[in-house]
Amino acid sequence: MSNSVARILLVVGLFLLSGAVYAQSPVIKKSTDVIVIRGKSYYLHVVEEGQTLFSICRAYGVELQAVKEANDKNDNTISVFDVLKIPYTEPAPAQDARYYYHRVEKGETLYSISRRFGVKIKQILKENEQYVNGTLGIGDLIRLPLSDLKKEAEPAPVAEEAVAKPEKEVQETESDKWYGFAEETEKRDTLRDTLYLTGEKPVFATPLQEEKPEFLSDPFVPENKYVKVALLLPFYAAENTRMNAAADTLPAERVRKRILPKSTQFVYFYEGFLMAVDSLKKEGYKIDLHVYDTEKNTEKMYRITEQINALSPDLIIGPVYASEYRVIAENLVNKNIPLVYPLSSRSENFSRYPNFLQVNPSFDVLAGEMARWVATQSGQANIISLSWDGNEFSDEQTLSELTEKELFTGKLQQIPSINFYKWDFQEEQMEAFKLILNPDQENIIILPSSKEADVSKMLPVLSAFADEFRITVLGFPEWQNFTSVDHETFYKLNVKLFAYSYIDNLSEKGRHFADTYRSYFYTEPHSLTNKAYDLGLYFIPLAAKFGNRMLDAVAFCEREGLFSRFRFARTCQECGRENYGLYIVNYGSDYRLKIEPLRY
């Protein structure tokens, strides 16, 4: 099979959708026919195409094992037109003379139920002894004594417009293993809410330290591995279909399907996400994945948003473009659904949406974290920030790039003992610059630029000093992709890049991932493939585990994936959250590549 065939087959499947939603599980209409067999009541359900035993059980709110036993099945195999007996149970009353009956919702625990209704956990377990040594599951029925209920119970954590949950969902007993999250996050030393350098005033803002939700410490967190996910990417399926329509008239041996360049990077992302879904399914997760082709079309995005409001997923990944993201952020009914902004580093003021989760750190976050790290080095290194004059660069700078430079320089200017040096490429300044280098200390040189033309001009000049002085150059994540800069120069200058994701294809984990990818798609992976894989493995288990409380939990679920780091935090009390998880990628002067999490 050729390198492109597998990927073409994948995209052809998307073409057939013509931009419509792809749902892995069809809507199941519950039967209303109830019969009695040997004193037990059953629904009779006729299996239709596309239905699985698991999806049928979920629709009826019954346990998988109960249905298998009722139908004398040893496995989950079913066929179209099979007639299944589904155990029938009378709906539980809302309350009777002694008890109020509450069905457990996704994200709820014994502790949260106790707080919500004002009934002590000890009393709940006394009235519901079946849960003393067992796991509380979604859809389980809890009896709460009316005499102990609060007069005004705390409101449910789910908004009125929130997702309608199935009555009961199948629970798996396997542990989360690598994909799980500890009930108690490990305590770690953190900086104060604001870093003080002078002892008088804060130098720059740091991530807001949130109060840890009490439900994270509850040992009775219900197990859940079912999750409904919406993935929104611009595949441009209709355009690809039209482009390839002419090829369909040619002889089969001459047909060669093509993919639009603007679609390719998102196909790579989709492939990585599918690998994550497949890995999680092997761990027992039940993932109901819905894929939407946004086409970078805001008018279509309004229609997709209506469909998503009807779908009520547990997690939304995408859209990737700001114009589309703004539409769904404004019009999503249930603001408890996490809305992941997966690729862009420009936040576009989206932090005003409480369910905003930005994976790629914005420049403000990146500059702040770099400045905090520089501040920790100020007492033991000679720190120099370079800037430059001359039309050679300024004419090429966009307004946003100049603004970012000013932002970063502004943060650095608040750090004591830092030297600022303006380099004029029109004059000879080698000897002048040499005077501010310290032969007895490490010289940390900061180049506040993510533009390849700037960096490719500066690094060769600085490398001339590397034989005489200890030099470390700090740079931005974009430097990883520069083609005009020899990595030999990176090593010579002990370059340290700050990035949330880094892919070392020569490492064991990099080679293993690439081999696995090739076995799926018969071609080479893209960096977006690796990032999407990590993203899926991080967010899907969180959405399954915490449900509508995921937004409250995410700040306490720091994690390092194979290639990416996730550490979400707010920048203000009412804001959404951005990723503060960064690596320092060090091209060491000993010619070793070191990748370490940025910690203080």
Disulfide bonds with the S-S distance in Angstrom:
Cys572-Cys575 1.73
